Amino acid sequence: MSSPLLEIESLRVEFPGEEGERLVAVKGVDLAVEQGEVVGLVGESGSGKSLTCRAVMRMVPEPGTISAGSVRFDGEDVMALNTRKLRDFRAHSVGMIYQNPFGSLNPTMRVGGQIAETLKVNKGMKRDAAKKEAIALLERVGIEDPEHRYRAYPHELSGGMCQRVMIAISTASSPRLMLADEPTTALDVTTQAQILKLLGKMRAEEGMAMLLVSHDFGVIAQACDRVAVMYGGHIVETGPVETIYHEPEHPYTRALLNSVPELDSAGNVQRRAALAGHPPELSEVIPGCVFAPRCEHAKQECAGVSMKLEQVGSDHESACPVRPYADAGARGTAKAGKVEA
Amino acid sequence: MSAATADAGTVAPRRRLGIWRRIKRWPTTVKVGAVIFGILALAALFAPLIAPYKPNEIDPFALLSSPSGQHLFGTDDTGRDVFSRTLYGLRLDILLALLVTYVPLPFAVVVGALAGYFGGWVDTIVSRLADVFIAFPFIVLVIAVVAIVGPGIEGFLIGVPLAAWALYARLARAEMLVVREQPYMLATTALGYSKWRAIFKHGLPNVARPCFVYSTIDLIGNLILLAGLSYLGFGVQPPTAELGGIIADGQGYLLTAWWIATLPGLVLVLFGVGVGLIGEGISDRGLERGGR
């Protein structure tokens, strides 16, 4: 198999603390995205998933720094790019969309102009050609009456439409990788599904790979091929989406999945077990497994765990050596309730 | 159902409204302000056409005559028509106020925005320099400049921009600190745009709005300052018609010929109210837009 499109190795992101100490937000993350693959990065707020995503473009917010590790895109070391090449990389190879679709668009510019700007600056198009192409892009992302909407300001559009425009802008230069940082979180459920469908369509048409960051397992399950679960700056489990969903190995993944309310066969909401406690603060240093303080299967030796991912199945890795669910089989969901009963 | 139709519930895209339909959507404050400002500005602009007399034309047979059909605002002690002098005076005041308000504005906004965007030593230099100018009371600074340059409009033209840039730079800096962190600025980086494109194309238009709103208040302030300086004898020198000067001339006759000082004074007040109403309306609209 050829080398993956995106390869992150032992990535560390640090912030300077108030008393000169270093707060480590991302603690040695390994992650790979193959050509055309959609990888989900899931975890609670503060687990370091967004930072990992932004580190790919070397856009970690100040005063944070990428203190160790490497990011390779198509075999090229992103960390070693000079300013000019980095801008080129951002402009052509990777696209990015964010959580807040209103805020991502410049409120003082018409949306069409913002798409055309990308085409002019990054693809060297002439004014008229850029306008024509921008209207075509608006049409492609499913905006009706694109000639008309071309002249709209962001505040005249709904959140879903703004996100569509954002997708049009970030895919204008046909990037090979899309970084989607909680792209549907600010949208209502119907719009969420439409945006995910649109991203799926772009992926199918362009062969575009995607790193999808979300805290919502539903979104991940709908859109991804593979999932990486993050907790406290570590990836605790990775595997194909079905495997993670049905046979999670890591106690955290299982707890996360069990906290999602589901409907039983009669359509009643099944209250699921909420995970007690809260994710670790940046300043907390937990020896061994970072999840141990909240884990119902925690043992004494958990304090000596290295948080390295170990193979637990084909293409399935977990950072929990205790493996409390190794023989439990499929996770009992409401729909498959009989299995566990 | 196609994906886009379900996005309904969006605001219908604004058609290119005719100018009248657009004006109808203005808040009432802006409408009233615009009418007052419009009438006065037009009167000032076309003063040579409207004014029945030359500003310094003397009518020796109508000294201190009260308002009448012949002299709308009456005449002063040398028989000059106060209405004509008011129009010419307003014209000069508006012109000079516009000049000192809007010539330094772009410079100050750019400097402040750069300071806010880059931070570090750029910010330190700009902010400390601004502090120095803001530390002096505005009028004291202007009068100090007038004292150096000597009475006349030069002092006003140099002094006001010298002191006013600091406020705009500070305003733009503060605004840029907020704008810099907005996702759309992050997006410019993610799209590989240059810093300069990010600052000038995407940052500045968002920074400029509050500066423009403030400038309308500043415009009245500067106009009244000029009238004040001229009233004190530091500004426009007689016999050139200027509102402050006319008021100063009429002050001595307040009890016997009230119209000389009062009527030009009312025009000055009315102008201030008009511009103020427009500014208030714009800032309300600004809140409504930026509220999301």
Contacts between the chains, C-beta under 8 A, distances in Angstrom:
chain1	res1	chain2	res2	distance
A	57	B	189	7.9
A	57	B	190	6.1
A	59	B	186	7.2
A	59	B	189	6.0
A	59	B	190	6.5
A	87	B	192	4.3
A	87	B	193	7.9
A	87	B	194	7.2
A	88	B	192	6.4
A	89	B	192	7.4
A	90	B	189	7.0
A	90	B	190	5.8
A	90	B	191	6.6
A	90	B	192	3.8
A	91	B	191	6.2
A	91	B	192	2.8
A	91	B	193	7.8
A	92	B	192	7.3
A	94	B	190	7.8
A	95	B	190	7.7
A	96	B	187	7.4
A	96	B	190	4.2
A	98	B	183	5.2
A	98	B	186	7.3
A	98	B	187	7.4
A	100	B	183	5.4
A	102	B	292	5.4
A	103	B	182	5.7
A	103	B	183	4.0
A	103	B	184	6.3
A	104	B	183	4.4
A	104	B	184	5.6
A	104	B	186	7.9
A	104	B	187	5.4
A	105	B	184	5.8
A	105	B	187	7.9
A	106	B	184	4.6
A	106	B	202	5.0
A	106	B	205	7.6
A	106	B	206	7.2
A	107	B	184	7.6
A	107	B	206	6.7
A	107	B	289	7.0
A	107	B	290	7.3
A	108	B	205	4.0
A	108	B	206	5.6
A	108	B	209	7.9
A	109	B	202	7.5
A	109	B	205	7.4
A	117	B	201	7.5
A	118	B	191	5.9
A	121	B	191	7.8
A	121	B	193	6.2
A	121	B	197	7.0
A	122	B	191	6.8
A	122	B	192	6.4
A	142	B	2	7.1
A	142	B	3	4.2
A	142	B	4	4.7
A	143	B	4	5.8
A	144	B	2	7.7
A	144	B	4	4.3
A	144	B	5	7.0
A	145	B	13	7.6
A	148	B	13	5.4
A	149	B	13	5.9
A	151	B	13	7.2
A	151	B	16	7.8
A	152	B	13	4.6
A	152	B	14	7.2
A	153	B	14	8.0
A	155	B	11	7.9
A	155	B	289	6.1
A	155	B	292	6.2
A	156	B	10	7.5
A	156	B	11	4.9
A	156	B	13	5.7
A	156	B	14	6.1
A	157	B	10	5.7
A	157	B	11	7.4
A	158	B	7	5.4
A	158	B	9	6.3
A	158	B	10	4.0
A	158	B	11	7.9
A	160	B	7	4.8
A	161	B	7	5.3
A	161	B	10	5.9
A	164	B	7	7.9
A	166	B	187	7.8
A	169	B	187	7.6
A	169	B	191	7.2
A	170	B	190	7.5
A	170	B	191	7.4
A	190	B	6	6.0
A	191	B	6	7.4
A	191	B	7	6.9
A	194	B	3	4.6
A	194	B	6	6.3
A	194	B	7	7.6
A	197	B	3	6.8
A	198	B	3	6.6
